[in-house]
């Protein structure tokens, strides 16, 4: 028997209160770090998911075209050309809106570009040459615009339209891929549009951020030379993209007219469907009825007597912050709104769109000063609110457009729907220019600008009466007749894959 002296009694001491508090603190710090890390990694994980479900080269194409060509070029040219027409050509704001409306013509012609890319291959390629053509058109136009001094208005307009044409052609090529993927993987259609919206907003942010600085240091005309950079990268993209070349070029030439006939009949048949023409009509009217007052407001922003006399850098900053707000709008849609029914979402967005326009009215009437709110703070707040709502309103319409595209002619048909949207924007620009002219809003007289904005806001709210044209379906539902979709799919021509040539020589198809 062991003695009691050899028995050891082990007694564990309870942890002290201070050590417990320290452990709790360490756990909270670790949890916060993990949460911050997960928030930081979430966008990259989302991109990785899209790349695995779709194709990494397809995602890269969206980033390049939507982020650089459309986002950066569109935002940068918006500010620079405004100053160009105002300070170099000294044109009235109502006339500028007519001129800028002409820049929508290449977008109106998107069905033609889509028809060319689908039915008229060059040297056996359907996609590569059109990226090169888009880049050459944009690059040459920007260089002429920038380097040849003060141009006659007709030539300046031609250069501006050339830049827009380069952007529009590149959009058509990538939009065809987006439309096809939206049909084949319906559940990811909202995610693809979220990526497009985010890339466009990020590119716009960079473009707006450097636009005011460029105008101040290079002048409006010199700054236009920066617009030659994105088209150069489109030319490079046209050479590095891999596309399967047609084996029999002569046979392809014989099929051209057959393809044109098939595409034309498919578009006509699709547009006759009430499920297609009704939402298309709503998208056009919602854009056209909301007349644009941008040029009148821009001239007022920079006027030293009637307006707040914002500097060139601050104007660029205003639009840059608006782009940040657009990204927030994309995030709000992606996180909370992509599962809402289309009609309910578009009704709410249009209602908020009309109400947010009243902030412009408050600013023009200078009621913000009566409330003690400085001009700079108020205009930034107004831009952020309007951009968030505009993005939430716009993305569902693009998702709706992708759901209306029959498989087999999705590239050309999506381009047709974008053409309808561009005609709506063109009508809005020209309608706003006419109203500015009729109410005598000029370079120096802004007496009736508030009335123009009030009319615009009333028209925005009036669009709510057309919401019955939008289907009640969810955003992932199939909207067009199944037999039409299958028929076009079964008789469609071979789909050309798009690939990027990687450094190690391996190629991957873009679905």
C-alpha positions as CSV (number, residue, x, y, z in Angstrom):
1,X,0.0,0.0,0.0
2,X,1.3,3.3,-1.0
3,X,1.8,5.8,1.8
4,X,0.0,9.1,1.9
5,X,3.3,10.9,1.7
6,X,3.8,9.4,-1.8
7,X,0.4,10.5,-3.1
8,X,0.4,13.7,-5.0
9,X,-2.7,15.8,-5.1
10,X,-2.8,18.0,-8.2
11,X,-5.0,21.0,-7.8
12,X,-5.7,23.2,-10.9
13,X,-6.1,26.9,-10.2
14,X,-9.1,28.6,-11.9
15,X,-8.1,31.3,-14.5
16,X,-8.0,34.8,-13.2
17,X,-10.5,37.5,-14.4
18,X,-7.8,39.4,-16.1
19,X,-6.7,36.4,-18.2
20,X,-10.3,35.8,-19.2
21,X,-10.7,39.4,-20.3
22,X,-7.5,39.2,-22.3
23,X,-8.7,36.0,-24.0
24,X,-12.0,37.6,-24.9
25,X,-10.2,40.6,-26.3
26,X,-7.9,38.4,-28.4
27,X,-10.9,36.5,-29.8
28,X,-12.7,39.8,-30.7
29,X,-9.6,41.1,-32.5
30,X,-9.1,37.8,-34.4
31,X,-12.8,37.9,-35.4
32,X,-12.6,41.5,-36.6
33,X,-9.5,40.7,-38.7
34,X,-11.1,37.6,-40.2
35,X,-14.2,39.6,-41.1
36,X,-12.2,42.4,-42.7
37,X,-10.2,39.9,-44.6
38,X,-13.3,38.1,-45.8
39,X,-14.8,41.5,-46.9
40,X,-11.6,42.3,-48.8
41,X,-11.4,38.8,-50.4
42,X,-15.1,38.6,-51.3
43,X,-14.8,40.5,-54.7
44,X,-11.9,38.3,-55.7
45,X,-13.8,35.2,-54.7
46,X,-16.7,36.4,-56.8
47,X,-14.5,37.0,-59.8
48,X,-13.0,33.5,-59.3
49,X,-16.5,32.0,-59.2
50,X,-17.5,33.8,-62.4
51,X,-14.3,32.7,-64.1
52,X,-14.8,29.1,-63.2
53,X,-18.5,29.1,-64.2
54,X,-18.0,31.1,-67.4
55,X,-14.4,31.6,-68.6
56,X,-11.5,33.7,-67.4
57,X,-11.0,35.3,-70.8
58,X,-14.6,36.2,-71.1
59,X,-14.3,38.0,-67.7
60,X,-11.1,39.7,-68.9
61,X,-12.9,40.9,-72.0
62,X,-15.7,42.5,-69.9
63,X,-13.2,44.3,-67.8
64,X,-11.3,45.7,-70.8
65,X,-14.2,46.8,-72.9
66,X,-16.6,48.0,-70.2
67,X,-13.9,49.3,-67.8
68,X,-11.5,51.0,-70.2
69,X,-13.2,51.5,-73.6
70,X,-16.7,52.3,-72.3
71,X,-16.2,53.5,-68.7
72,X,-13.0,55.5,-69.0
73,X,-13.4,56.9,-72.5
74,X,-17.0,57.7,-72.0
75,X,-16.5,59.6,-68.7
76,X,-13.3,61.4,-69.8
77,X,-14.8,62.6,-73.1
78,X,-18.0,63.7,-71.3
79,X,-16.1,66.4,-69.3
80,X,-13.5,67.2,-71.9
81,X,-15.9,67.6,-74.8
82,X,-18.2,69.8,-72.7
83,X,-15.4,72.2,-72.1
84,X,-14.3,71.9,-75.8
85,X,-17.7,73.0,-77.1
86,X,-18.1,75.6,-74.4
87,X,-14.6,77.2,-74.4
88,X,-13.1,76.4,-77.8
89,X,-16.1,76.4,-80.1
90,X,-18.3,78.7,-77.9
91,X,-21.5,76.9,-78.7
92,X,-24.9,77.5,-77.0
93,X,-26.0,74.7,-74.5
94,X,-29.1,73.8,-76.6
95,X,-27.0,73.3,-79.7
96,X,-24.4,71.3,-77.8
97,X,-27.1,68.8,-76.8
98,X,-28.0,68.4,-80.5
99,X,-24.3,67.8,-81.3
100,X,-23.9,65.3,-78.5
101,X,-27.0,63.6,-79.7
102,X,-25.3,62.9,-83.0
103,X,-22.6,60.9,-81.0
104,X,-25.4,58.4,-80.2
105,X,-25.7,57.5,-83.9
106,X,-23.0,54.8,-83.8
107,X,-24.9,53.2,-80.9
108,X,-28.1,53.4,-82.8
109,X,-26.3,51.5,-85.6
110,X,-25.4,48.6,-83.2
111,X,-27.7,46.2,-85.0
112,X,-25.7,46.9,-88.2
113,X,-22.4,46.3,-86.4
114,X,-23.8,43.1,-84.9
115,X,-25.0,41.9,-88.3
116,X,-21.5,42.6,-89.8
117,X,-19.8,40.6,-87.0
118,X,-22.2,37.7,-87.1
119,X,-22.6,37.4,-90.9
120,X,-19.6,39.0,-92.6
121,X,-16.3,37.4,-91.5
122,X,-13.1,38.9,-92.6
123,X,-10.4,36.4,-93.7
124,X,-12.5,33.8,-91.9
125,X,-12.7,35.6,-88.6
126,X,-15.9,37.0,-87.1
127,X,-14.5,38.9,-84.1
128,X,-10.8,39.7,-84.3
129,X,-11.0,42.2,-87.3
130,X,-13.8,44.2,-85.7
131,X,-11.8,44.9,-82.5
132,X,-9.1,46.2,-84.8
133,X,-11.5,48.3,-86.8
134,X,-13.0,49.7,-83.6
135,X,-9.5,50.6,-82.3
136,X,-8.4,52.2,-85.5
137,X,-11.5,54.4,-85.8
138,X,-11.3,55.6,-82.3
139,X,-7.5,56.2,-82.3
140,X,-7.4,58.2,-85.6
141,X,-10.4,60.3,-84.6
142,X,-8.9,61.2,-81.2
143,X,-5.6,62.2,-82.7
144,X,-7.2,64.4,-85.4
145,X,-9.4,65.9,-82.8
146,X,-6.4,66.7,-80.6
147,X,-3.5,67.6,-82.9
148,X,-4.9,69.7,-85.8
149,X,-5.8,72.9,-83.9
150,X,-9.3,74.4,-83.9
151,X,-11.3,72.4,-86.3
152,X,-14.4,73.3,-88.3
153,X,-17.5,72.2,-86.4
154,X,-18.3,69.6,-89.1
155,X,-14.9,67.9,-88.8
156,X,-15.0,68.1,-85.0
157,X,-18.4,66.4,-85.0
158,X,-17.1,63.7,-87.3
159,X,-14.1,63.0,-85.0
160,X,-16.5,62.9,-82.0
161,X,-18.7,60.4,-83.8
162,X,-15.6,58.4,-84.8
163,X,-14.6,58.0,-81.2
164,X,-18.2,56.9,-80.3
165,X,-18.1,54.4,-83.2
166,X,-15.0,52.7,-81.9
167,X,-16.6,52.3,-78.5
168,X,-19.9,51.0,-80.0
169,X,-18.3,48.4,-82.2
170,X,-16.2,47.0,-79.3
171,X,-19.4,46.9,-77.2
172,X,-21.3,44.8,-79.8
173,X,-18.6,42.1,-79.9
174,X,-18.5,41.6,-76.1
175,X,-22.2,42.0,-75.7
176,X,-22.8,39.1,-78.0
177,X,-20.8,36.9,-75.6
178,X,-22.7,38.3,-72.6
179,X,-26.1,37.6,-74.2
180,X,-25.2,34.0,-75.0
181,X,-23.9,33.3,-71.5
182,X,-27.0,34.9,-70.1
183,X,-29.1,32.5,-72.1
184,X,-27.1,29.4,-71.4
185,X,-26.5,30.2,-67.6
186,X,-29.6,32.2,-66.6
187,X,-28.7,32.2,-62.9
188,X,-25.5,34.2,-63.6
189,X,-27.2,36.9,-65.8
190,X,-27.5,39.4,-62.9
191,X,-23.9,38.7,-61.8
192,X,-22.6,39.4,-65.3
193,X,-24.5,42.7,-65.4
194,X,-23.2,43.5,-62.0
195,X,-19.7,43.0,-63.2
196,X,-20.3,45.1,-66.3
197,X,-21.8,47.8,-64.2
198,X,-18.9,47.7,-61.7
199,X,-16.3,47.8,-64.4
200,X,-18.0,50.7,-66.1
201,X,-18.3,52.6,-62.9
202,X,-14.7,52.0,-62.0
203,X,-13.5,53.1,-65.4
204,X,-15.8,56.2,-65.2
205,X,-14.3,57.0,-61.7
206,X,-10.8,57.1,-63.2
207,X,-11.9,59.0,-66.2
208,X,-13.7,61.7,-64.3
209,X,-10.9,61.9,-61.7
210,X,-8.3,62.8,-64.3
211,X,-10.6,64.8,-66.7
212,X,-10.6,68.1,-64.8
213,X,-6.9,68.0,-64.2
214,X,-6.2,67.2,-67.9
215,X,-8.4,70.1,-69.1
216,X,-6.7,72.5,-66.7
217,X,-3.2,71.5,-67.7
218,X,-3.6,70.4,-71.3
219,X,-6.5,72.5,-72.4
220,X,-9.8,71.0,-73.7
221,X,-8.4,70.2,-77.1
222,X,-5.0,68.8,-75.9
223,X,-6.8,66.6,-73.4
224,X,-8.7,64.9,-76.2
225,X,-5.5,63.2,-77.1
226,X,-5.8,60.9,-74.1
227,X,-8.8,59.3,-75.8
228,X,-6.4,57.7,-78.2
229,X,-5.0,55.3,-75.6
230,X,-8.0,53.0,-75.1
231,X,-8.5,52.4,-78.8
232,X,-4.8,51.4,-79.1
233,X,-5.5,48.6,-76.5
234,X,-8.5,47.5,-78.5
235,X,-6.2,47.0,-81.5
236,X,-3.9,44.9,-79.4
237,X,-6.9,42.9,-78.1
238,X,-7.9,42.2,-81.7
239,X,-4.5,40.6,-82.3
240,X,-4.2,38.6,-79.1
241,X,-7.7,37.2,-79.0
242,X,-7.9,33.7,-80.3
243,X,-10.7,32.8,-82.6
244,X,-11.2,29.6,-84.6
245,X,-10.8,30.5,-88.2
246,X,-13.3,29.1,-90.7
247,X,-11.8,26.2,-92.6
248,X,-13.5,26.9,-95.9
249,X,-13.5,30.6,-96.6
250,X,-15.3,30.2,-99.9
251,X,-18.0,28.2,-98.2
252,X,-18.3,30.9,-95.6
253,X,-18.8,33.6,-98.3
254,X,-21.7,31.5,-99.7
255,X,-23.3,31.4,-96.3
256,X,-23.2,35.1,-95.8
257,X,-26.5,35.9,-97.4
258,X,-28.1,32.9,-95.8
259,X,-26.9,34.2,-92.4
260,X,-28.2,37.6,-93.1
261,X,-31.6,36.2,-94.1
262,X,-31.8,34.0,-91.1
263,X,-30.8,36.8,-88.7
264,X,-33.3,39.3,-90.2
265,X,-36.2,36.8,-90.1
266,X,-35.3,35.8,-86.5
267,X,-35.2,39.5,-85.4
268,X,-38.5,40.2,-87.1
269,X,-40.2,37.1,-85.6
270,X,-38.9,38.0,-82.2
271,X,-40.0,41.6,-82.2
272,X,-43.5,40.5,-83.1
273,X,-43.8,38.7,-79.8
274,X,-45.7,40.8,-77.2
275,X,-43.2,39.4,-74.6
276,X,-40.5,41.3,-76.5
277,X,-41.9,44.4,-78.0
278,X,-43.8,45.5,-74.8
279,X,-40.7,45.7,-72.5
280,X,-38.7,47.1,-75.4
281,X,-41.2,49.9,-75.8
282,X,-41.1,50.6,-72.1
283,X,-37.3,50.8,-72.1
284,X,-37.4,53.3,-75.0
285,X,-40.0,55.5,-73.5
286,X,-38.5,55.5,-70.0
287,X,-35.3,57.0,-71.6
288,X,-36.9,59.2,-74.2
289,X,-39.5,60.9,-72.0
290,X,-36.9,61.9,-69.4
291,X,-35.4,64.8,-71.4
292,X,-31.8,65.6,-70.7
293,X,-30.8,68.9,-69.2
294,X,-27.1,68.1,-68.7
295,X,-25.6,70.9,-70.9
296,X,-27.8,73.6,-69.4
297,X,-26.8,72.5,-65.9
298,X,-23.1,72.2,-66.9
299,X,-23.0,75.8,-68.3
300,X,-24.7,77.0,-65.1
301,X,-22.3,75.1,-62.9
302,X,-19.3,76.9,-64.4
303,X,-20.9,80.4,-64.8
304,X,-19.3,82.9,-62.5
305,X,-22.3,85.1,-62.2
306,X,-25.5,83.1,-62.3
307,X,-24.1,79.8,-61.0
308,X,-21.7,78.5,-58.4
309,X,-18.6,78.9,-60.7
310,X,-17.2,75.5,-60.1
311,X,-13.6,75.0,-61.2
312,X,-12.5,72.4,-63.8
313,X,-10.9,70.1,-61.2
314,X,-14.0,70.3,-59.0
315,X,-16.3,69.5,-61.9
316,X,-14.2,66.4,-62.6
317,X,-14.3,65.6,-58.8
318,X,-18.1,65.8,-58.8
319,X,-18.5,63.3,-61.6
320,X,-15.8,61.1,-60.0
321,X,-17.7,60.9,-56.8
322,X,-20.8,60.1,-58.8
323,X,-19.0,57.1,-60.3
324,X,-18.2,55.9,-56.7
325,X,-21.9,56.2,-56.0
326,X,-22.6,54.2,-59.2
327,X,-20.4,51.4,-57.8
328,X,-22.4,51.6,-54.6
329,X,-25.6,51.3,-56.7
330,X,-24.2,48.2,-58.4
331,X,-23.3,46.7,-55.0
332,X,-26.8,47.5,-53.6
333,X,-28.4,45.8,-56.6
334,X,-26.1,42.8,-56.5
335,X,-26.5,42.2,-52.7
336,X,-30.2,43.0,-52.2
337,X,-32.2,43.5,-55.4
338,X,-31.2,40.9,-58.0
339,X,-33.9,38.5,-56.9
340,X,-36.8,41.0,-57.0
341,X,-39.5,40.8,-59.7
342,X,-38.7,43.0,-62.7
343,X,-41.9,45.1,-62.6
344,X,-41.8,45.9,-58.9
345,X,-38.1,46.8,-59.1
346,X,-38.4,49.0,-62.1
347,X,-41.5,50.8,-60.7
348,X,-39.7,51.6,-57.4
349,X,-36.5,52.7,-59.2
350,X,-38.4,54.9,-61.6
351,X,-40.3,56.5,-58.7
352,X,-37.1,57.3,-56.9
353,X,-35.6,58.5,-60.1
354,X,-38.3,61.1,-60.5
355,X,-38.2,62.2,-56.9
356,X,-34.4,62.5,-56.9
357,X,-34.6,64.9,-59.8
358,X,-36.1,67.5,-57.4
359,X,-32.6,67.9,-55.8
360,X,-31.5,69.6,-59.1
361,X,-34.5,71.9,-58.8
362,X,-33.5,72.8,-55.2
363,X,-29.9,73.5,-56.3
364,X,-30.9,75.7,-59.3
365,X,-33.2,77.8,-57.2
366,X,-30.4,78.1,-54.5
367,X,-32.7,76.9,-51.8
368,X,-29.8,74.9,-50.4
369,X,-28.1,78.2,-49.4
370,X,-31.3,79.3,-47.6
371,X,-31.1,76.0,-45.7
372,X,-27.4,76.7,-44.9
373,X,-26.0,73.9,-47.1
374,X,-22.9,74.9,-49.1
375,X,-23.0,74.5,-52.9
376,X,-20.1,72.1,-53.0
377,X,-21.6,69.7,-50.4
378,X,-25.1,69.8,-51.9
379,X,-24.0,69.1,-55.4
380,X,-21.9,66.1,-54.3
381,X,-24.8,64.8,-52.3
382,X,-27.2,65.3,-55.3
383,X,-24.8,63.5,-57.7
384,X,-24.3,60.6,-55.4
385,X,-28.0,60.1,-54.8
386,X,-28.9,60.4,-58.5
387,X,-26.1,58.0,-59.6
388,X,-27.0,55.3,-57.1
389,X,-30.7,55.4,-58.2
390,X,-29.8,55.6,-61.9
391,X,-27.6,52.5,-61.7
392,X,-30.3,50.6,-59.7
393,X,-32.8,51.6,-62.5
394,X,-30.5,50.8,-65.4
395,X,-29.1,47.3,-64.5
396,X,-32.6,45.6,-64.4
397,X,-33.3,47.0,-67.8
398,X,-30.1,45.4,-69.2
399,X,-30.9,42.1,-67.5
400,X,-34.3,42.3,-69.1
401,X,-32.7,42.9,-72.5
402,X,-30.5,39.8,-72.1
403,X,-33.6,37.7,-71.3
404,X,-35.3,38.8,-74.5
405,X,-32.6,37.5,-76.8
406,X,-33.3,34.3,-78.8
407,X,-30.4,31.9,-78.9
408,X,-28.7,31.9,-82.3
409,X,-29.1,35.6,-83.1
410,X,-28.4,36.8,-79.6
411,X,-25.5,39.1,-80.7
412,X,-27.5,41.0,-83.3
413,X,-30.7,41.0,-81.3
414,X,-29.1,42.3,-78.1
415,X,-27.5,45.0,-80.3
416,X,-31.0,45.8,-81.6
417,X,-32.2,46.3,-78.0
418,X,-29.2,48.5,-77.2
419,X,-30.0,50.4,-80.4
420,X,-33.5,51.0,-79.0
421,X,-32.0,52.3,-75.8
422,X,-29.6,54.5,-77.7
423,X,-32.5,56.0,-79.7
424,X,-34.2,56.7,-76.4
425,X,-31.1,58.5,-75.2
426,X,-30.8,60.4,-78.5
427,X,-34.5,61.4,-78.2
428,X,-33.8,62.6,-74.6
429,X,-30.8,64.7,-75.7
430,X,-32.5,66.3,-78.6
431,X,-35.8,66.8,-76.7
432,X,-33.9,68.5,-73.9
433,X,-32.0,70.7,-76.4
434,X,-35.3,71.8,-78.0
435,X,-36.8,72.6,-74.5
436,X,-33.7,74.6,-73.5
437,X,-34.0,76.5,-76.8
438,X,-37.7,77.2,-76.5
439,X,-37.3,78.5,-72.9
440,X,-34.3,80.6,-73.9
441,X,-31.7,79.0,-71.8
442,X,-28.3,80.2,-73.3
443,X,-24.7,80.5,-72.3
444,X,-25.4,83.5,-70.1
445,X,-29.2,83.4,-69.4
446,X,-30.4,80.7,-67.0
447,X,-33.6,82.3,-65.9
448,X,-35.8,79.5,-67.0
449,X,-33.5,76.6,-66.3
450,X,-35.5,75.7,-63.2
451,X,-38.6,75.3,-65.3
452,X,-36.8,73.0,-67.7
453,X,-35.8,70.8,-64.8
454,X,-39.3,70.8,-63.4
455,X,-40.7,69.6,-66.7
456,X,-38.1,66.9,-66.8
457,X,-39.0,65.6,-63.3
458,X,-42.7,65.6,-64.1
459,X,-42.1,63.5,-67.3
460,X,-40.0,61.1,-65.3
461,X,-42.9,60.5,-62.9
462,X,-45.3,60.2,-65.8
463,X,-43.3,57.2,-67.0
464,X,-44.8,55.2,-64.1
465,X,-48.0,54.9,-66.0
466,X,-46.2,52.7,-68.6
467,X,-45.0,50.1,-66.0
468,X,-47.7,47.6,-67.2
469,X,-45.5,47.0,-70.3
470,X,-42.9,45.2,-68.1
471,X,-43.5,41.5,-67.3
472,X,-44.1,40.5,-63.7
473,X,-41.5,37.7,-64.0
474,X,-38.4,37.3,-61.9
475,X,-35.0,38.4,-63.4
476,X,-33.9,34.8,-64.0
477,X,-37.2,33.6,-65.7
478,X,-37.4,32.7,-69.3
479,X,-39.4,35.5,-71.0
480,X,-39.6,34.5,-74.7
481,X,-41.5,31.5,-76.1
482,X,-39.6,28.3,-75.7
483,X,-40.3,27.1,-79.3
484,X,-39.0,30.4,-80.7
485,X,-35.8,30.0,-78.6
486,X,-35.3,26.4,-79.7
487,X,-36.0,27.0,-83.3
488,X,-33.4,29.8,-83.6
489,X,-31.0,27.7,-81.6
490,X,-31.4,24.7,-83.8
491,X,-30.9,26.5,-87.0
492,X,-28.2,28.8,-85.9
493,X,-24.8,28.9,-87.5
494,X,-21.7,27.6,-85.8
495,X,-20.7,29.6,-82.8
496,X,-17.2,30.9,-82.9
497,X,-15.3,30.7,-79.7
498,X,-13.2,33.6,-78.5
499,X,-9.9,32.9,-76.8
500,X,-6.9,34.8,-75.5
501,X,-3.4,33.8,-76.4
502,X,-1.6,33.3,-73.1
503,X,2.2,33.6,-72.6
504,X,2.7,29.8,-72.6
505,X,0.8,29.4,-75.8
506,X,-2.3,27.7,-74.4
507,X,-5.7,29.0,-75.5
508,X,-9.0,28.9,-73.8
509,X,-12.4,29.4,-75.3
510,X,-14.8,32.1,-74.2
511,X,-18.2,30.5,-73.8
